[in-house]
């Protein structure tokens, strides 16, 4: 198996924040964005510590699910070690290059409401699924998609690293194809820029660096109310033993592991709080 990548990344404090609580890793085979929460209570420290736990994977040819999940466990421990800051926590979303049966795959990880998208064959799709109060309402049919962006709980996430959460991330395995373009971003982009504009920018810009720069610029033009972090990754060439139609797509490897971003208020466990609640 071999895969040739190109990528670009940008992060901006935005127009209203005093601290950039986002952290990123953009170095093959690992591309991650963490959006810290806790504000003055160390959201920036939480995101940096969380991603620090993954940095030893940089420079490897590929990453396995076990390696990625082990690093996640280290991230949970490191964020929990932030002293006297109970509210500190972070989202994590992104992709690692993996290998299955000698073929190249995108191994996607997500916890919280940062996002990972894929543009492939001209079609943009959101791979990650938000862990948010609004997403739960959408899935329950209690909220219309057009009302999601103005809902009072649009900033409330239901899973995180830290902030009292004991939740696990979601994982997906997707076959990598030449021409794939991956977008990983904090909600400072996805809340400001429409899905249609994301698709247009990713389709129009030739280089991943230019696409990342333009997407951050668009977020600022449309309000820049939060920190905004963007990574764009291109698969230039992919070689492997299997034809495209032979790749199985695994929707989720671990289905049972699932204003500013804030955690859901703590619920008294005597009232039936489950382990997946924040």
C-alpha positions in Angstrom: 0.0 0.0 0.0 1.1 3.5 -0.7 -0.6 6.9 -0.5 0.7 10.4 -1.5 -0.8 13.3 0.5 -0.8 17.1 0.3 -2.3 19.3 3.0 -2.8 22.8 4.3 -3.9 24.1 7.6 -4.9 27.5 9.2 -6.1 28.6 12.6 -7.4 32.1 13.6 -8.5 33.5 16.9 -11.6 35.0 15.2 -13.0 38.5 15.6 -14.5 38.3 19.1 -12.4 35.9 21.2 -9.4 36.9 23.4 -7.8 33.4 23.4 -7.5 30.8 20.6 -8.7 27.5 22.3 -8.2 25.5 19.2 -5.3 23.2 18.6 -4.4 21.2 15.5 -2.1 18.4 14.2 -1.4 18.4 10.5 1.4 16.0 9.7 1.2 12.7 7.9 -0.4 10.3 8.8 -2.4 12.3 11.3 -4.7 15.3 10.9 -6.7 16.4 14.0 -8.5 19.4 15.3 -9.4 20.0 19.0 -11.7 22.8 20.1 -11.2 23.5 23.8 -13.9 24.6 26.1 -13.8 26.3 29.5 -12.8 29.7 28.3 -10.6 31.4 30.9 -10.7 28.0 32.7 -8.2 26.5 30.4 -9.9 25.4 27.2 -6.7 26.2 25.3 -4.7 24.0 27.7 -7.3 21.2 27.4 -7.1 21.1 23.6 -3.3 21.3 23.6 -2.9 18.5 26.2 -5.4 16.3 24.4 -3.6 16.5 21.0 -0.2 16.2 22.6 -1.2 12.6 23.5 -1.4 11.8 19.7 1.8 13.4 18.5 3.9 10.3 18.9 1.9 8.8 15.9 3.2 11.5 13.5 5.8 10.2 11.1 4.5 6.6 11.0 3.5 5.1 7.7 0.0 4.3 9.0 -2.0 4.2 12.2 -4.1 1.4 13.5 -7.4 1.7 15.4 -5.8 0.3 18.5 -3.0 2.9 18.4 -5.5 5.7 17.8 -7.7 4.6 20.6 -4.8 4.1 23.0 -3.8 7.7 22.3 -7.3 8.8 23.0 -7.1 7.2 26.4 -3.9 9.1 27.1 -5.6 12.3 26.1 -8.5 11.7 28.5 -6.0 11.1 31.3 -4.0 14.2 30.5 -7.0 16.5 30.3 -8.3 15.1 33.6 -4.9 16.1 35.1 -5.6 19.8 34.6 -5.8 20.9 38.2 -8.6 22.9 39.7 -10.4 23.4 36.4 -13.4 21.1 36.4 -15.0 22.7 33.3 -11.9 22.2 31.1 -12.5 19.9 28.1 -12.2 19.6 24.4 -13.6 18.1 21.2 -11.5 16.1 18.9 -12.2 15.3 15.2 -10.0 14.2 12.4 -8.5 11.4 10.4 -5.4 9.1 10.3 -4.2 7.1 7.4 -4.7 3.4 8.1 -4.2 0.2 6.3 -6.6 -2.7 6.0 -5.8 -5.8 3.9 -2.9 -3.9 2.3 -5.2 -1.1 1.1 -5.3 2.6 2.3 -8.2 3.8 4.5 -9.2 6.9 6.2 -9.6 6.2 9.9 -11.9 9.0 11.2 -12.2 9.8 14.9 -14.8 12.2 16.5 -16.0 13.3 19.9 -17.9 16.5 20.3 -19.0 18.9 17.5 -15.9 19.6 15.5 -16.3 18.0 12.1 -14.7 15.9 9.4 -16.0 16.0 5.8 -15.0 14.3 2.6 -15.3 15.6 -0.9 -15.1 12.6 -3.3 -16.2 12.4 -6.9 -17.6 15.9 -6.6 -19.8 15.0 -3.7 -19.3 16.6 -0.2 -20.5 14.6 2.8 -20.1 15.1 6.5 -18.5 11.9 7.9 -18.6 12.7 11.6 -21.8 13.0 13.5 -22.1 15.8 16.1 -22.4 14.9 19.7 -24.7 17.8 20.5 -28.0 18.5 22.1 -29.3 19.9 18.7 -28.2 16.7 16.9 -30.1 14.6 19.4 -33.2 16.7 18.7 -32.8 16.4 15.0 -32.5 12.6 15.2 -35.6 12.4 17.4 -37.5 14.5 14.9 -38.2 17.2 17.4 -36.3 19.9 15.5 -36.2 20.9 11.9 -32.8 21.2 10.2 -33.5 24.9 9.3 -34.1 25.7 12.9 -30.9 24.0 14.2 -28.6 27.0 13.8 -30.7 29.3 15.9 -31.7 26.9 18.6 -30.9 28.0 22.2 -28.9 24.8 22.9 -26.8 24.9 19.6 -23.6 25.3 21.6 -24.3 22.4 24.0 -22.3 19.2 23.4 -23.1 15.9 24.9 -19.7 14.2 24.6 -16.2 15.6 25.1 -12.7 14.8 26.4 -12.8 16.1 29.9 -15.5 18.4 31.4 -16.7 15.4 33.5 -17.4 13.3 30.4 -16.6 9.6 30.4 -17.7 9.1 26.8 -15.8 7.3 24.0 -15.3 8.7 20.5 -16.9 7.4 17.3 -14.7 5.8 14.6 -15.2 5.2 10.9 -13.1 3.4 8.3 -13.5 4.7 4.7 -11.6 3.6 1.7 -9.1 6.2 0.4 -9.2 7.0 -3.3 -7.0 9.3 -5.4 -8.8 12.7 -5.6 -10.4 12.5 -2.1 -10.3 15.8 -0.2 -10.8 15.7 3.5 -11.9 18.8 5.6 -11.4 18.8 9.3 -12.6 21.9 11.2 -13.7 23.4 14.5 -17.3 24.7 14.8 -15.9 28.2 14.2 -16.1 27.3 10.5 -19.2 25.1 10.3 -21.3 27.6 12.3 -20.4 30.5 10.0 -20.2 29.0 6.6 -23.0 27.1 4.8 -22.6 23.5 3.6 -23.0 24.9 0.0 -20.1 27.4 0.4 -17.9 24.7 2.0 -18.5 22.5 -1.1 -17.9 25.4 -3.5 -14.6 26.4 -1.9 -13.3 22.9 -1.6 -14.2 22.3 -5.3 -12.8 25.5 -6.6 -9.4 25.8 -4.9 -6.7 23.7 -6.4 -4.3 23.4 -3.5 -5.3 22.3 0.0 -3.3 25.3 1.4 -5.4 27.8 -0.6 -8.6 26.0 0.4 -7.7 26.2 4.1 -6.8 29.9 3.8 -10.0 30.8 2.0 -12.2 28.8 4.3 -10.8 30.7 7.4 -11.3 34.0 5.5 -14.9 33.1 4.7 -15.6 32.3 8.4 -14.2 35.7 9.3 -16.3 37.4 6.6 -19.4 35.7 7.9 -19.0 36.8 11.5 -15.9 35.2 13.0 -17.6 34.8 16.3 -15.4 31.9 17.4 -12.0 30.6 16.9 -11.7 28.9 13.5 -9.4 26.1 12.6 -9.2 24.2 9.3 -7.2 21.4 7.8 -7.6 20.3 4.2 -6.0 17.0 3.2 -5.7 15.7 -0.4 -5.1 12.1 -1.5 -3.0 12.7 -4.7 -2.2 9.1 -5.4 -3.4 5.9 -3.8 -2.0 2.4 -4.7 -3.3 -0.8 -3.2 -4.3 -4.4 -4.0 -8.1 -3.8 -4.2 -10.3 -2.2 -6.8 -12.6 0.6 -5.5 -15.7 -1.5 -5.6 -14.1 -4.2 -3.4 -13.6 -1.9 -0.5 -16.1 -2.5 2.4 -17.3 0.6 4.1 -17.6 0.3 7.9 -20.1 2.9 9.1 -18.7 2.8 12.7 -16.1 0.5 14.2 -17.2 1.2 17.7 -20.9 2.2 17.5 -21.3 1.8 21.3 -18.4 4.1 22.1 -20.1 7.5 21.0 -21.8 31.8 22.1 -18.9 29.1 23.1 -19.1 25.3 23.1 -20.2 24.2 26.5 -20.8 20.7 28.0 -24.3 19.6 29.0 -25.0 20.4 32.6 -24.1 17.6 35.0 -27.1 15.4 35.8 -27.5 13.8 39.2 -26.7 10.1 38.8 -29.4 9.2 41.2 -31.8 10.4 38.5 -30.5 8.0 35.9 -27.6 9.8 34.4 -25.8 7.4 31.9 -22.0 7.2 31.3 -22.4 8.9 27.9 -23.7 12.2 29.4 -21.6 15.2 30.2 
